[in-house]
Amino acid sequence: NDEEVLMAIKYHTTGRQQMTKTEKLIFIADYIEPGRTIPGVDDIRDMAYNQGSLDKTIYEISKRTVLFLIQKDITVYNKTIDCLNYYNYSDERIKDD
């Protein structure tokens, strides 16, 4: 639906809690698109393509994004922190796809 697509576009770089499957796929696709050369992106691509867990992939992307922003002394958007905490796969409340 249109609302779901609009939400996916809105949060494709920050992520958010309780993303729909469409939002998850757009969030991951943005991070692993072929033009990306950031360190560790091949590990994330492997996770996305071969390990089958959208939630764990989102957690790893969020974690790496937060670490990168902190290292560069850039403000971390609250939605990104919320996304990181929500998709922390060590938290048993997360039910994977």
Secondary structure, 3 states (H helix, E strand, C coil): CHHHHHHHHHCCCCCCCCCCHHHHHHHHHHHHCCCCCCCCHHHHHHHHHHHCCHHHHHHHHHHHHHHHHHHCCCCCCHHHHHHHHHCCCCCCCCCCC
